[in-house]
Amino acid sequence: MTNLALSAIALVTISGLVFGTMPAASALSWSWNYSGTSVAANGTFKTNDTPNDLGFYLITGITGTRNGEIITGLQPAGTPMPGNEPFDIDNLISLNTQQLTGKGFAYSTSGGNYSSPFFASFLPTPGYLEVFSAPTRPGFEKLGLEDNELPISFSATQITVP
C-alpha cells in the first residue's frame, strides 16, 4: 500500500472520530431490581443489542446497589462467582417470562461481597434465587458464615432512550 493510501485511510478514520461520523457500538440499557427477605438490589445493565436464539441478551456492564453497598463490577461470563465455585455464570437477561437462566449473572460490591441472582428451575415451584458470598475470613474454607441462598423476586425492563 502506498503512503498516500495509508494517509487517506488515517485521515478518514481520524475525521470519523473527531466529527462523529463513525458508527457507534450498539448497546441496550435496562433497569433491574430484586428483593427478598433481608435483601434489596437495583440498578442498570448494559447489554448487547441482539438477542441469541432463545431471546437472551449478554449483560456487558452493571451499576447499582445491594443492601446499600455500591456494585463495583460484573463477574465475567463463563467464570464462577467467588464463594460459589464451580458454578459458572452466563450474564444473560431476557424480556421473556423467565428473565434469567439457571446460570444467572454475578457482581461484586464495595463491601467485598458477591451476589448472583439466577433462575432455579430445579425447585418444586421454579423461581429466582440469589446466592450471596461474603469475604472469606481467616480460618474458614471458601464460604463465610454470612453466605446464603435466598428466594427473590426479580424484574428487569429495557429503558427506552428517545
C-alpha positions in Angstrom: 0.0 0.0 0.0 1.4 3.4 -0.8 2.0 6.2 1.6 -0.8 8.2 0.0 -3.4 5.4 0.5 -2.3 4.9 4.1 -2.6 8.7 4.7 -6.1 8.7 3.2 -7.2 5.9 5.5 -5.8 7.6 8.5 -7.5 10.9 7.6 -10.9 9.2 7.2 -10.5 7.4 10.5 -9.5 10.5 12.4 -12.2 12.6 10.9 -14.8 10.0 11.8 -13.6 10.1 15.4 -13.5 13.9 15.5 -16.7 14.6 13.7 -18.7 11.6 14.9 -19.4 10.0 11.6 -18.1 6.6 12.6 -20.9 4.3 13.7 -21.1 3.8 17.5 -21.3 0.3 19.1 -24.9 -0.5 19.9 -25.9 -1.3 23.4 -29.2 -1.5 25.2 -29.9 -0.1 28.7 -32.0 -2.0 31.3 -33.4 -1.2 34.7 -33.4 -4.1 37.1 -34.3 -4.9 40.7 -34.8 -7.8 43.0 -35.8 -8.3 46.6 -36.3 -11.0 49.2 -36.0 -11.5 53.0 -33.3 -9.1 54.1 -32.1 -8.3 50.6 -32.8 -5.5 48.1 -30.8 -4.7 45.0 -31.4 -2.5 41.9 -29.6 -0.7 39.2 -29.0 -0.7 35.4 -27.5 -3.1 32.9 -25.9 -2.5 29.6 -26.3 -5.4 27.1 -25.6 -6.2 23.5 -28.4 -5.2 21.2 -29.1 -8.5 19.6 -30.6 -11.5 21.5 -29.4 -15.0 21.0 -31.7 -17.7 19.5 -33.5 -18.1 22.9 -34.1 -14.3 23.3 -31.4 -13.7 25.8 -29.1 -10.6 25.7 -25.5 -10.6 27.0 -25.0 -8.3 30.0 -21.8 -6.3 29.4 -22.0 -3.8 32.2 -23.8 -3.2 35.5 -24.3 -0.4 38.0 -26.4 -0.2 41.2 -26.6 -1.1 44.8 -27.3 -4.2 47.0 -28.4 -3.5 50.6 -26.7 -0.1 50.4 -23.4 -1.3 49.0 -22.3 0.0 45.6 -22.0 -2.5 42.9 -18.4 -2.4 41.7 -18.1 -4.9 38.9 -19.7 -7.6 36.8 -18.3 -11.2 37.0 -17.1 -12.3 33.6 -19.4 -14.8 31.9 -18.1 -18.4 31.9 -16.5 -18.0 35.4 -17.8 -18.8 38.9 -18.6 -16.1 41.4 -16.1 -16.3 44.3 -17.6 -18.5 47.0 -19.9 -20.3 44.6 -17.3 -22.5 42.8 -17.7 -24.4 40.5 -20.9 -22.8 39.2 -20.2 -20.6 36.2 -22.5 -17.7 35.4 -23.5 -16.6 31.9 -24.7 -13.0 32.3 -27.8 -13.4 30.2 -31.1 -11.5 30.5 -34.3 -11.7 28.6 -37.7 -10.0 28.1 -39.3 -13.4 28.3 -41.3 -14.5 31.4 -38.1 -16.3 32.7 -35.7 -13.4 32.5 -32.6 -15.2 33.8 -31.1 -18.5 33.0 -30.1 -21.2 35.6 -26.6 -19.7 35.5 -27.6 -16.1 36.1 -25.3 -13.1 36.5 -23.0 -12.1 39.3 -21.4 -9.0 40.6 -19.1 -7.6 43.4 -19.9 -4.8 45.8 -18.0 -2.1 47.6 -18.0 -4.3 50.8 -16.1 -7.0 49.1 -19.1 -9.2 48.8 -20.5 -11.1 45.8 -24.1 -11.8 44.7 -25.6 -13.9 41.9 -29.3 -14.0 41.1 -30.4 -16.9 38.8 -33.5 -18.9 37.8 -33.8 -22.1 39.8 -35.7 -24.5 37.5 -34.9 -27.4 39.9 -37.2 -26.1 42.7 -40.6 -27.7 43.1 -42.0 -24.3 42.1 -39.3 -22.8 39.9 -38.3 -19.3 40.7 -35.4 -16.9 41.3 -32.8 -17.3 44.0 -29.8 -15.2 45.0 -26.5 -16.7 46.1 -24.6 -14.3 48.4 -21.0 -14.8 49.3 -19.2 -12.7 52.0 -15.4 -12.3 52.0 -13.6 -15.4 53.3 -12.2 -14.8 56.8 -9.0 -16.4 58.1 -9.7 -19.9 59.4 -12.7 -20.6 57.2 -12.7 -22.6 54.0 -14.3 -20.7 51.0 -17.8 -19.9 52.4 -18.3 -17.4 55.2 -20.9 -17.6 57.9 -23.0 -14.9 56.2 -23.2 -16.8 52.9 -26.7 -17.9 51.8 -29.1 -18.7 49.0 -32.4 -17.0 49.3 -35.6 -16.8 47.2 -36.0 -13.4 45.5 -38.5 -11.6 43.2 -36.6 -10.4 40.1 -37.6 -8.0 37.4 -35.8 -6.2 34.5 -37.1 -3.9 31.8 -35.4 -2.3 28.8 -35.0 1.5 29.1 -36.3 3.4 26.1 -34.0 6.2 25.1 -35.6 8.9 23.0 
